[in-house]
């Protein structure tokens, strides 16, 4: 899908002279060709956008600056996914190529929308989108931190016994989101370093770039600090699950001590050998009952003495 926006956020035709931002979302070959013909640029292929080496993500081609970042978004209102988003600055205009749907790209929604509407150049649009993406990542990290704190309070609470399996699934979702956010912030940090090196040629404002670099760097440190905390919480939950399983095994062991010896004695008394004449005496059943009670009692005493439970 191709959407073209002019100053103020109004949508225009691809060939309009007032066009400022060309947004290609999961574009077709025809849509890519229209943008390439209009601006005289080369739109990178999906394989080129997915590359991780810096030479494929940050480069100049002719009079166009290509910058690629990994941003969080959604596909068809599903869970968060990360995907490559390429920004191309050429002739004072911006082209974005993406497969995901970051919140910052939604005109009329979110805090980035006001900055997009006041943008005068493609460089302004680029900075507004990156600012919106950084703000969205900050919100997601704050939400993940709150969820992790709530989950930690539930897991370590003495007043209630949470469902540890459900809690472990929730922790997995939080950890996955935090990891995706960290990867996105790392890519944004690398993008900003290259953008600052090319700021003069493409009218990128140094003050906004510096502020963005500081904000993204701080968010990256927060995301890094979350990783060991989430790992500790995961280890603690797995330890609690193992402790619960150990308690189950203890209960099964106690049941074994209680029922196996009487079952063995009853089996012996059920034998019909002629040599076992004392089983036929009147006092024989009472001896059997006494042994059935004494055997588990002795085993319980030994287990208690050895502190097996």
N, C-alpha and C positions, 0 to 999 in steps of 0.2 A: 504494500500500500504506500502511495506517495501523497504526502501532504506538503503544501507550500504555504508559508506564512510571510506576510509583509510586516512592516513596522506597526506596532500596536496589537499584534496578535491576530489580525484578520487573515483569513485564508484566501489565497489568490491562485491563479493559473500558473502552471510551470513556466510559461514564457513571459510572464508579467515583469516589466522592468522594475517594479517595486518589490519584487520577491527578495526576501532576506534569509529565510531558513528553509531548506529542503530536507524534509524528514522522510527517510526511506525505512519503513518497517516491513520486514520480510518481503523485500521488493521482488518484482518479476524482472525478467531480462529487459522487457520493453520499458519499464519505469527507470531502470538503471541507465538504459541507453538515452532516454529523454534528458536526464540530468547530465550525463556525460556530454551530450551534444550541446546543451544549453550553456554549460560552464567550461567546457573544454578540459575536463578532468577525467581521471581513470578511477572508477569506483572499485575498491578491492573486493575480491571474491570471498565467500564464507571461509574457505581454507586459509586465505591470507589474513583475514580478521582474527581467526582463532590461533594464529601463531603466537608464541611467547617471547621469541627473541626480539630485542629492542630494535634491531634494524628493520624488522617487519612491522613494528607497531608505531614507531616514531620516526618519520622521515619527511623530507621535502621532495616533491616531484614537480618540476617546472616551477610555477608560481603558486603551488598549492602545498599547504601544510597538512600532513596526515597524522592524527593522533588517535590511538586506540586504547580504551580502558575497559576493564571488566566491571560491569555494574549489575546490581541486583534488580530484578523485575519479576514479572509474572507472565505466564503463558496461559491464556484462556481462564483467568481467575483461579488458577491452581496455586500450589505452594510456591514460595520464593525460589527462583533459580538465578544463576549468574550467567551472563553472556557478554560477548564482546560488543562494544559500541564504538564505532569509528566516527571521529569528527574530522571533517575536511574543510579547511579555511581556504577560499579562493575568491579573488575579485571582491573582497569585502563581504562575501556571503558565506554561510555555513551550510554544510551538508552533513547529515547524520545518517548512518547506516546501522541497523540493529535488528535483532530477532526478539529481544525481550521488551518489556514495557515498564521502564522505570517511572516512578511517580513524577519525577521532575519534568518529564516530557509531556505531561498532560496539561494542555493549555486550558486556562480557566480554573484549574484546581491546584491547591498547594501554595506554599509560600513563594515558590520560584516563579509563579505566573506573573506577579506584579513586575518582577525584574525583566521577564521576557517581553512584556508589553511596552516597557520603557527602553528596550534595546534599540540602538541606532545602527549598529554594524553587526556583521557576523561574529566578530570577536566578542561583542557584548553578549550575544546569544550563547556562545560557547561558555563564557564565564558564568552566566546565569544558570545554565544547565549543570555545570560542575558544582556550583554552590548548592543548587537544589539537591543534587545527588548526595553531597556531603551532609546536608541537613537531614535527608532521609536516612542515611546510614547512622547518624547520631541518634535519631529517634529509635531505630531498630536496636542499637546497642543499649540504649536506656531501657527499652522494653525487655530485652533479653536479661539485663541485669536485675530488673524487678522480678521477672519470672524465676530467675535462678535463686534470688533471695527468698521468695515465697516457697519455692520447692525445698530449699535447704531448711527453712523453719519447719515445714511439714515433716520432713524425713527425720530430723533430729529432735522432734517434739516428743516429750515423755507422756503427754496427755492423750495422744492418739496414735494409732497404728496405721499408717498410710499403705495403700496398695503399692508395693515397691516396684512391681512390674510396670504399672501405669506410670509411676513417677520416673522410672528409667526411660520409658519411651518419650516422656515430655522433656527429660534432660537431653535425650538424643536430638530432638528438634531444636532445642536452644543451642546446643553445641554446634549443630550443622549451620544454623543461622549466623552464629558468631564467627564461625570459620569462613563462611561466604563473605561476611562483612569485612573481615580482616583482609582477605584476598582482594576485594574491591578497593579498599583503602590503599593497599600496597600499590595497586596498578595506578590509582589516581595520583599517588605521590610521585611515581616515576613519570607520569604524563606531565605533571606540573613542572618537574625539573627540566624536561625538554621544552615545554612551552615558554618557560622563563628565558631559556637560551635563544628563543626565536621571537621574543616579544616585540622587538622594534620593527621588524619587517612586516608583521601581521597585526599591528595596532592592538596588541594585548597589554592591558594596563598592569604595570609592575606592582602597584599598591594592592590591587585585588588579588593578583597572583601570589604575592607574599602572604597576605592574610589567609588565602585558601591553603597554602602550603603549611602554615602554622596550625590551622584547624585540622587539616587532614592528618598531619603528623601526631597531634594530640589524640585524635580518635584512634589512630593506629596503635598508639601506646596503650590506650584503654582496652582495645580488642586483644592485644597481646597479653595484658594482665589478666583478662578473663579466662584465657586458656588453662593455666595451671589450677585456677579455682574450680573450673568446671571439671577438670580431670580429677581433682581431689574429691569433689562431690560424687562423681561417677564411681571412684574407688570405694568411697564410703558406702554408697548404696549397694554395690556388689558385695561388700563385706557384710552388710546387714542381711542381704539375701542368703549368703552362705551361712550366717549365724542362724537364720530361720530354718534353713535346711538341716543344720546340725541338730537343732531342737527336735525336728521331726524324726531324725535318726535316733536320737536319745529315747523318744517315746516308743519307737519301734523296738529298740533294744530292751526297754523295760517290759514291753509286752512279751518279748521272747523269753526273758528271764521268768516271767510269771506263768507262762503257759507251756513252754517246751518241756521242762522237767516233769510236771504232772502228767503230760501226755506220754512221755517215755515210761514212767512208772506204770501208768495204766496199761500200756502196751505189754510190759513185762508180766503184769498180773493177768493179762488175757491169754498167756501161753497155756497150752494144754499138755505139757510134758508130764509123764508119770512120776518122774523124780521130784517134781516140785509139789510134794505132798502138803507142805505147810500152807499152801494157798487154799487148801480145802478145809482148814480148821475154822472154827467160829471166829477166832480172833484175827484171821487173815485179812478180811476187808478193812479192819480198823488199822492194821499195820500199814496197808496200802494208803489209806486216807492220811495217816500221820506222815508217811514219807512224801506224799503229794504236797503237804503243807510245809514240811521241814525243808525240802530241797530248794524251793524258790526263796524261802526265808534266809537260808544260808547264803545263797547267791546274792540276794539283796544286801546282806551284811558285808560280804566281800567287796561288792561294788561300792558301797558307801565308804568302807575303810580305804579303798584305793582311790576314792574321789572320782569315780567315773561319771557321776552325775551329782 
